[in-house]
Amino acid sequence: MNLGIITSFTIGGLLLLSLLVLNNRISLNSAQTTLSEMTRQSMQSVSTMVNHDIRRLGLGTSGNPVSHASAQRLVFVGAQEDNLPATVEWFFDSTLPANNSKNPRERVLFRVVNGDTTRIELGVTEFTLTYFNTAGDTTALLDEISRIRVQMMVESRVPIGNEFSKSFWESDIIPRSLQN
């Protein structure tokens, strides 16, 4: 047997194996980047809707526009795009799994406008509302609310391996109509 041929095959085999490993890592990294971007876009879509609605809380109405405020539900009256007042509800059902998701932590976030319900199934795994008065203290009294903190975690609906991509959003929203 020729030692040169065996050495050439060994080096060639190691080089080919190295290229296959490199290609696999590049593919995995590309998939993770794509999944992270999709998760970020889902977060942006949901946060834009929540932010839009809560900023319009109380517009076009008189008196206290908030009728319910808890950690996972907010019901209020606020003007919509047509500037007509509408009853708006945001509700996170922490017990209802989302349809067609491979993420066992994903739940359904609901947006209800004048009885018209929209199920938001974009990877939301956590959704919490906290209410503050003008002094900056948390409050449960509807007529004292002046600022609303929204915290939300969105995860990818499918994993890469055993991991889900995650994106967190937190915002303090101060509706103009609640400022005295």
Phi, psi and omega in degrees: 000145182270120181297327179295319180292318179297317178296318179297316179296320180295311179296317178298318178296317178295320178296315178298317178298318178298318179295320178295318178296316179299315179299318179296318179294320178296317179297316179296317179297319178297317179295318179295320178296316178298315180296320178297319179294320178296320178295317178298320179292322176298315178300316181296320180298312182292314182296326177296317179296313181299311181300315180301310183295314184291326176297331181269004179305127176084349181292134179081011180230166174238160182079190181281118183279347183270124179252343176206134179215108176226181185296333182234011179213136175224125178236129183205169173252134180200154181287141176258194184302327180278005181064014173266140180297141178221150174276124183240136177228133170246128183218127177256118179265098184286358179252348185259108178294147179287152177286146171054033177248140176269000178267113183291346180268348183291135178234177184259131173255130182251141171237120181240124178237115182049042177087350179272111187265134174241125175272123179256109181238075182238028176096013181291123179248338177216142178207115183227137178246136176230139186244140182232149175268184184293336178279353180091007178269148176294147181217151174247359181275121186302321183280357177259351185294127176231346181213142181234125176261128178247128176236131184215137175245129175241133178238159178295153181278343178229150180267162164252111188069240178249009185247143176253139175289142183232148175216132182246141178227136175221135180211139171263118183252130182243094178296133181302324184292343180267358180272130182266000000 
